[in-house]
Amino acid sequence: MPTQPQETRPPAGSRIAQRLAGAHFKDAWCIYTAQTGEPALAYFLAAVARTPRWIEWCMQARNRVGQLVGLKDLGTLSQIDRQRPASAYQPGDRVGVFTVLENSDDEALIGDSDKHLNVVLSVHRAPVAGRQDQVAITITTVVHVRNLLGHLYMLPVAPMHRRIAPAVLAALGRAQPAAA
């Protein structure tokens, strides 16, 4: 059982699986962590509340450089309301740099879309067979590129994402989920 993030496949039967076709970029990372009964989004909130500082610096640099070529300022990943329970997030609400698309107990879909890219991230929670005290949390990212600027944007972002996603997920080993 991985106690550190491991690259994996999107969970079978997950709603993000419907978005994989034609994706320019996709990856999935999984970690096993304490089962607290909280919804999937609570695990994401717990992880981003402890986002490593270097990731915040990367987001700030992305925002500064991006504005020079017409990309919107997304803010930073950890810009969340730490007092707001995960179950209170509804479609259309902002959570960090993302907008909530769906929010159920077992899977939350969050994302961002503009004229260059469509990004959807799934936070999926599943029981671990034979371990009632643990859950598998899988974060899957799917990116559909819409134009040349989107392709250029993904050149540096794709390799950075492969470092950022597991670093954020690793925070679950250091955090408890936010209250539902």
PASEBA-1860 file (N, C-alpha, C; in nm, 3 decimals):
! residues 180
1> MPTQPQET> 0.084/-0.119/0.000/0.000/0.000/0.000/0.088/0.124/0.000 ~ 0.066/0.213/-0.097/0.153/0.331/-0.105/0.122/0.434/0.003 ~ 0.222/0.465/0.084/0.209/0.573/0.181/0.272/0.700/0.127 ~ 0.339/0.687/0.012/0.387/0.801/-0.065/0.313/0.794/-0.199 ~ 0.292/0.908/-0.264/0.218/0.906/-0.391/0.284/0.815/-0.494 ~ 0.200/0.738/-0.561/0.244/0.648/-0.668/0.165/0.680/-0.794 ~ 0.234/0.684/-0.907/0.162/0.706/-1.031/0.076/0.583/-1.059 ~ -0.044/0.607/-1.109/-0.140/0.499/-1.129/-0.229/0.529/-1.248
9> RPPAGSRI> -0.335/0.456/-1.262/-0.437/0.482/-1.364/-0.556/0.548/-1.296 ~ -0.635/0.622/-1.373/-0.758/0.676/-1.315/-0.845/0.562/-1.260 ~ -0.912/0.583/-1.149/-0.993/0.476/-1.089/-1.103/0.427/-1.185 ~ -1.119/0.296/-1.189/-1.226/0.237/-1.272/-1.360/0.288/-1.222 ~ -1.444/0.326/-1.313/-1.577/0.374/-1.278/-1.583/0.518/-1.232 ~ -1.469/0.587/-1.230/-1.470/0.728/-1.187/-1.531/0.816/-1.296 ~ -1.585/0.930/-1.257/-1.644/1.022/-1.354/-1.537/1.090/-1.440 ~ -1.415/1.099/-1.390/-1.309/1.159/-1.471/-1.275/1.070/-1.591
17> AQRLAGAH> -1.299/0.940/-1.578/-1.268/0.847/-1.687/-1.342/0.885/-1.816 ~ -1.458/0.946/-1.803/-1.536/0.989/-1.919/-1.469/1.105/-1.994 ~ -1.373/1.168/-1.933/-1.307/1.286/-1.992/-1.169/1.256/-2.049 ~ -1.128/1.131/-2.047/-0.994/1.094/-2.091/-0.975/1.097/-2.242 ~ -1.079/1.065/-2.317/-1.068/1.055/-2.463/-1.021/1.187/-2.523 ~ -0.917/1.179/-2.605/-0.866/1.296/-2.675/-0.785/1.392/-2.591 ~ -0.753/1.354/-2.469/-0.677/1.444/-2.381/-0.535/1.462/-2.432 ~ -0.486/1.585/-2.423/-0.348/1.616/-2.458/-0.254/1.571/-2.345
25> FKDAWCIY> -0.303/1.580/-2.222/-0.224/1.543/-2.105/-0.317/1.477/-2.005 ~ -0.268/1.371/-1.942/-0.342/1.307/-1.834/-0.244/1.234/-1.744 ~ -0.272/1.238/-1.616/-0.198/1.155/-1.522/-0.282/1.132/-1.399 ~ -0.242/1.033/-1.320/-0.313/1.000/-1.197/-0.211/0.958/-1.092 ~ -0.233/1.003/-0.969/-0.145/0.973/-0.857/-0.232/0.928/-0.740 ~ -0.186/0.826/-0.668/-0.264/0.769/-0.559/-0.179/0.761/-0.431 ~ -0.246/0.779/-0.319/-0.184/0.760/-0.189/-0.287/0.697/-0.096 ~ -0.242/0.615/-0.004/-0.330/0.558/0.098/-0.315/0.643/0.223
33> TAQTGEPA> -0.427/0.674/0.284/-0.425/0.760/0.402/-0.538/0.720/0.497 ~ -0.544/0.784/0.611/-0.643/0.750/0.712/-0.785/0.773/0.662 ~ -0.871/0.676/0.691/-1.013/0.687/0.661/-1.078/0.769/0.772 ~ -1.135/0.882/0.735/-1.198/0.967/0.836/-1.347/0.983/0.813 ~ -1.397/0.926/0.702/-1.538/0.941/0.670/-1.570/1.072/0.599 ~ -1.468/1.152/0.574/-1.488/1.280/0.507/-1.505/1.259/0.356 ~ -1.571/1.353/0.288/-1.585/1.341/0.142/-1.451/1.363/0.071 ~ -1.447/1.323/-0.055/-1.323/1.330/-0.134/-1.263/1.470/-0.132
41> LAYFLAAV> -1.345/1.573/-0.148/-1.292/1.709/-0.155/-1.220/1.748/-0.026 ~ -1.260/1.693/0.088/-1.194/1.725/0.216/-1.048/1.684/0.213 ~ -1.017/1.574/0.147/-0.878/1.530/0.137/-0.796/1.628/0.052 ~ -0.857/1.678/-0.055/-0.789/1.779/-0.138/-0.765/1.906/-0.057 ~ -0.866/1.952/0.015/-0.852/2.073/0.097/-0.742/2.057/0.201 ~ -0.735/1.940/0.263/-0.630/1.914/0.363/-0.492/1.919/0.298 ~ -0.482/1.863/0.179/-0.352/1.860/0.110/-0.309/2.000/0.068 ~ -0.398/2.077/0.003/-0.357/2.209/-0.046/-0.337/2.309/0.067
49> ARTPRWIE> -0.397/2.284/0.182/-0.373/2.372/0.297/-0.226/2.366/0.340 ~ -0.159/2.259/0.300/-0.018/2.240/0.334/0.068/2.234/0.208 ~ 0.027/2.307/0.107/0.103/2.309/-0.018/0.245/2.357/0.008 ~ 0.343/2.284/-0.042/0.482/2.329/-0.024/0.503/2.469/-0.084 ~ 0.582/2.547/-0.016/0.605/2.687/-0.056/0.656/2.697/-0.200 ~ 0.738/2.602/-0.244/0.793/2.611/-0.379/0.682/2.604/-0.484 ~ 0.573/2.534/-0.453/0.462/2.527/-0.547/0.392/2.663/-0.554 ~ 0.377/2.727/-0.442/0.316/2.861/-0.440/0.403/2.958/-0.522
57> WCMQARNR> 0.533/2.948/-0.509/0.623/3.035/-0.588/0.607/3.007/-0.737 ~ 0.595/2.880/-0.774/0.573/2.845/-0.915/0.443/2.905/-0.967 ~ 0.338/2.899/-0.886/0.209/2.956/-0.929/0.219/3.107/-0.945 ~ 0.289/3.173/-0.854/0.306/3.319/-0.865/0.385/3.354/-0.990 ~ 0.491/3.278/-1.018/0.570/3.302/-1.140/0.485/3.275/-1.263 ~ 0.407/3.170/-1.263/0.317/3.139/-1.375/0.222/3.255/-1.400 ~ 0.168/3.311/-1.294/0.073/3.421/-1.308/0.139/3.546/-1.367 ~ 0.260/3.578/-1.321/0.330/3.696/-1.373/0.365/3.680/-1.520
65> VGQLVGLK> 0.424/3.565/-1.556/0.463/3.540/-1.694/0.338/3.525/-1.782 ~ 0.239/3.456/-1.731/0.116/3.433/-1.807/0.045/3.560/-1.846 ~ 0.046/3.658/-1.757/-0.021/3.784/-1.788/0.045/3.855/-1.906 ~ 0.174/3.832/-1.927/0.244/3.894/-2.040/0.194/3.841/-2.174 ~ 0.141/3.718/-2.174/0.093/3.659/-2.300/-0.060/3.641/-2.300 ~ -0.127/3.710/-2.208/-0.272/3.711/-2.210/-0.342/3.601/-2.131 ~ -0.271/3.531/-2.044/-0.335/3.430/-1.960/-0.387/3.496/-1.833 ~ -0.496/3.442/-1.780/-0.552/3.500/-1.658/-0.470/3.461/-1.536
73> DLGTLSQI> -0.476/3.547/-1.436/-0.411/3.522/-1.308/-0.501/3.425/-1.231 ~ -0.450/3.306/-1.202/-0.528/3.204/-1.132/-0.521/3.216/-0.981 ~ -0.430/3.297/-0.929/-0.408/3.298/-0.786/-0.315/3.183/-0.750 ~ -0.328/3.132/-0.628/-0.243/3.022/-0.585/-0.329/2.904/-0.540 ~ -0.269/2.787/-0.540/-0.338/2.664/-0.508/-0.396/2.666/-0.367 ~ -0.324/2.725/-0.274/-0.368/2.720/-0.134/-0.464/2.832/-0.095 ~ -0.512/2.908/-0.191/-0.610/3.013/-0.159/-0.747/2.949/-0.137 ~ -0.765/2.895/-0.019/-0.890/2.828/0.017/-0.940/2.884/0.148
81> DRQRPASA> -1.069/2.870/0.171/-1.131/2.909/0.297/-1.116/2.790/0.392 ~ -1.024/2.798/0.484/-0.995/2.685/0.572/-1.107/2.654/0.670 ~ -1.202/2.746/0.682/-1.315/2.724/0.773/-1.435/2.661/0.702 ~ -1.433/2.662/0.570/-1.548/2.612/0.493/-1.541/2.460/0.479 ~ -1.647/2.390/0.519/-1.645/2.243/0.507/-1.654/2.200/0.361 ~ -1.591/2.088/0.330/-1.587/2.036/0.193/-1.728/2.013/0.138 ~ -1.819/1.970/0.222/-1.956/1.941/0.177/-2.033/2.067/0.139 ~ -1.982/2.185/0.176/-2.050/2.311/0.144/-2.019/2.360/0.003
89> YQPGDRVG> -1.917/2.303/-0.061/-1.881/2.347/-0.196/-1.981/2.293/-0.298 ~ -2.033/2.384/-0.379/-2.130/2.351/-0.482/-2.070/2.380/-0.619 ~ -2.124/2.321/-0.726/-2.076/2.354/-0.860/-2.078/2.506/-0.883 ~ -1.967/2.555/-0.938/-1.951/2.698/-0.962/-1.869/2.770/-0.856 ~ -1.855/2.710/-0.736/-1.774/2.770/-0.630/-1.627/2.756/-0.664 ~ -1.546/2.853/-0.621/-1.401/2.846/-0.639/-1.339/2.776/-0.519 ~ -1.239/2.692/-0.549/-1.159/2.626/-0.446/-1.014/2.636/-0.494 ~ -0.939/2.729/-0.438/-0.803/2.754/-0.485/-0.807/2.808/-0.627
97> VFTVLENS> -0.731/2.747/-0.716/-0.724/2.792/-0.856/-0.834/2.730/-0.942 ~ -0.918/2.647/-0.883/-1.017/2.571/-0.958/-1.160/2.613/-0.927 ~ -1.249/2.571/-1.016/-1.393/2.585/-0.996/-1.450/2.446/-0.974 ~ -1.540/2.434/-0.878/-1.604/2.305/-0.852/-1.700/2.274/-0.966 ~ -1.683/2.156/-1.025/-1.774/2.109/-1.130/-1.876/2.011/-1.073 ~ -1.830/1.920/-0.989/-1.915/1.822/-0.919/-1.852/1.797/-0.783 ~ -1.937/1.765/-0.685/-1.884/1.738/-0.552/-1.971/1.632/-0.484 ~ -1.924/1.509/-0.482/-1.994/1.402/-0.411/-1.900/1.343/-0.308
105> DDEALIGD> -1.951/1.252/-0.227/-1.867/1.193/-0.122/-1.744/1.122/-0.178 ~ -1.761/1.050/-0.289/-1.652/0.967/-0.340/-1.567/1.031/-0.448 ~ -1.616/1.140/-0.510/-1.536/1.204/-0.614/-1.578/1.350/-0.630 ~ -1.477/1.434/-0.636/-1.499/1.576/-0.667/-1.428/1.606/-0.798 ~ -1.497/1.674/-0.887/-1.436/1.722/-1.011/-1.423/1.872/-1.000 ~ -1.301/1.920/-1.019/-1.274/2.063/-1.015/-1.192/2.097/-1.139 ~ -1.198/2.220/-1.183/-1.123/2.251/-1.304/-1.121/2.398/-1.337 ~ -1.068/2.424/-1.454/-1.061/2.559/-1.508/-1.063/2.547/-1.659
113> SDKHLNVV> -1.128/2.643/-1.722/-1.140/2.639/-1.866/-1.126/2.781/-1.920 ~ -1.053/2.793/-2.030/-1.045/2.920/-2.101/-1.031/2.890/-2.249 ~ -0.998/2.990/-2.329/-0.991/2.967/-2.473/-0.871/2.884/-2.514 ~ -0.777/2.859/-2.421/-0.656/2.784/-2.453/-0.661/2.639/-2.406 ~ -0.721/2.616/-2.288/-0.718/2.484/-2.224/-0.849/2.454/-2.152 ~ -0.875/2.327/-2.137/-0.980/2.280/-2.047/-0.911/2.181/-1.954 ~ -0.905/2.214/-1.825/-0.838/2.132/-1.725/-0.942/2.080/-1.626 ~ -0.944/1.950/-1.605/-1.032/1.891/-1.504/-0.947/1.801/-1.416
121> LSVHRAPV> -0.967/1.817/-1.287/-0.895/1.738/-1.187/-0.999/1.662/-1.106 ~ -0.976/1.534/-1.086/-1.063/1.450/-1.005/-0.992/1.417/-0.875 ~ -1.065/1.430/-0.765/-1.019/1.380/-0.636/-1.113/1.265/-0.602 ~ -1.060/1.144/-0.605/-1.142/1.023/-0.590/-1.104/0.952/-0.462 ~ -1.205/0.914/-0.384/-1.185/0.843/-0.258/-1.244/0.704/-0.270 ~ -1.166/0.602/-0.236/-1.215/0.464/-0.243/-1.165/0.386/-0.122 ~ -1.246/0.294/-0.072/-1.200/0.212/0.041/-1.083/0.122/-0.002 ~ -0.999/0.089/0.094/-0.888/-0.003/0.070/-0.934/-0.141/0.119
129> AGRQDQVA> -0.930/-0.239/0.029/-0.975/-0.374/0.062/-0.902/-0.426/0.186 ~ -0.980/-0.473/0.281/-0.923/-0.532/0.401/-0.870/-0.432/0.503 ~ -0.886/-0.302/0.477/-0.835/-0.199/0.568/-0.943/-0.094/0.591 ~ -1.025/-0.112/0.689/-1.133/-0.018/0.716/-1.081/0.117/0.765 ~ -0.957/0.121/0.810/-0.900/0.245/0.863/-0.831/0.329/0.756 ~ -0.831/0.283/0.628/-0.761/0.357/0.523/-0.848/0.372/0.398 ~ -0.815/0.478/0.322/-0.876/0.501/0.191/-0.766/0.529/0.091 ~ -0.797/0.499/-0.034/-0.708/0.536/-0.144/-0.760/0.668/-0.200
137> ITITTVVH> -0.674/0.768/-0.203/-0.708/0.897/-0.263/-0.630/0.906/-0.393 ~ -0.703/0.921/-0.503/-0.640/0.933/-0.634/-0.675/1.068/-0.693 ~ -0.572/1.141/-0.732/-0.591/1.267/-0.802/-0.553/1.244/-0.948 ~ -0.652/1.266/-1.035/-0.633/1.249/-1.179/-0.649/1.384/-1.245 ~ -0.557/1.419/-1.332/-0.563/1.545/-1.407/-0.578/1.514/-1.555 ~ -0.672/1.583/-1.620/-0.697/1.567/-1.762/-0.697/1.706/-1.825 ~ -0.616/1.724/-1.930/-0.607/1.854/-1.999/-0.639/1.834/-2.147 ~ -0.734/1.912/-2.195/-0.764/1.919/-2.338/-0.717/2.055/-2.387
145> VRNLLGHL> -0.627/2.054/-2.483/-0.570/2.177/-2.539/-0.657/2.223/-2.654 ~ -0.680/2.354/-2.661/-0.769/2.409/-2.763/-0.700/2.484/-2.877 ~ -0.575/2.527/-2.854/-0.509/2.605/-2.959/-0.357/2.603/-2.939 ~ -0.287/2.674/-3.026/-0.140/2.675/-3.021/-0.087/2.728/-2.889 ~ -0.145/2.835/-2.836/-0.098/2.887/-2.708/-0.114/2.783/-2.598 ~ -0.222/2.706/-2.603/-0.241/2.599/-2.506/-0.132/2.494/-2.516 ~ -0.094/2.459/-2.640/0.016/2.362/-2.659/0.148/2.419/-2.606 ~ 0.175/2.546/-2.635/0.298/2.609/-2.586/0.299/2.617/-2.434
153> YMLPVAPM> 0.185/2.648/-2.376/0.171/2.657/-2.231/0.204/2.522/-2.166 ~ 0.158/2.414/-2.227/0.177/2.281/-2.168/0.322/2.232/-2.177 ~ 0.404/2.290/-2.264/0.544/2.245/-2.275/0.616/2.252/-2.140 ~ 0.613/2.366/-2.068/0.678/2.366/-1.937/0.588/2.313/-1.825 ~ 0.457/2.325/-1.844/0.364/2.288/-1.737/0.358/2.136/-1.717 ~ 0.356/2.058/-1.824/0.342/1.912/-1.811/0.452/1.853/-1.723 ~ 0.581/1.882/-1.748/0.682/1.823/-1.660/0.676/1.878/-1.517 ~ 0.638/2.004/-1.501/0.624/2.060/-1.366/0.507/1.994/-1.292
161> HRRIAPAV> 0.398/1.969/-1.365/0.282/1.906/-1.304/0.320/1.768/-1.247 ~ 0.406/1.697/-1.315/0.447/1.564/-1.270/0.528/1.572/-1.139 ~ 0.573/1.690/-1.104/0.640/1.711/-0.974/0.542/1.767/-0.872 ~ 0.455/1.857/-0.920/0.362/1.926/-0.830/0.254/1.832/-0.777 ~ 0.190/1.755/-0.866/0.078/1.670/-0.823/0.118/1.574/-0.710 ~ 0.227/1.499/-0.722/0.262/1.410/-0.610/0.307/1.487/-0.486 ~ 0.365/1.605/-0.502/0.407/1.684/-0.385/0.285/1.731/-0.306 ~ 0.181/1.771/-0.376/0.057/1.812/-0.308/-0.007/1.691/-0.241
169> LAALGRAQ> -0.015/1.581/-0.313/-0.078/1.461/-0.258/0.000/1.407/-0.138 ~ 0.131/1.422/-0.139/0.213/1.376/-0.026/0.176/1.447/0.104 ~ 0.118/1.565/0.092/0.077/1.639/0.211/-0.029/1.563/0.290 ~ -0.099/1.469/0.227/-0.197/1.390/0.302/-0.132/1.305/0.410 ~ -0.007/1.274/0.393/0.064/1.203/0.497/0.094/1.291/0.617 ~ 0.077/1.421/0.597/0.107/1.517/0.705/-0.018/1.592/0.752 ~ -0.137/1.555/0.699/-0.257/1.634/0.729/-0.377/1.543/0.751 ~ -0.473/1.595/0.820/-0.604/1.529/0.833/-0.703/1.608/0.748
177> PAAA> -0.801/1.541/0.686/-0.898/1.612/0.603/-0.974/1.718/0.681 ~ -1.013/1.822/0.608/-1.095/1.929/0.667/-1.234/1.872/0.697 ~ -1.304/1.932/0.788/-1.437/1.885/0.826/-1.534/1.897/0.710 ~ -1.622/1.800/0.701/-1.724/1.799/0.596/-1.831/1.897/0.630
END
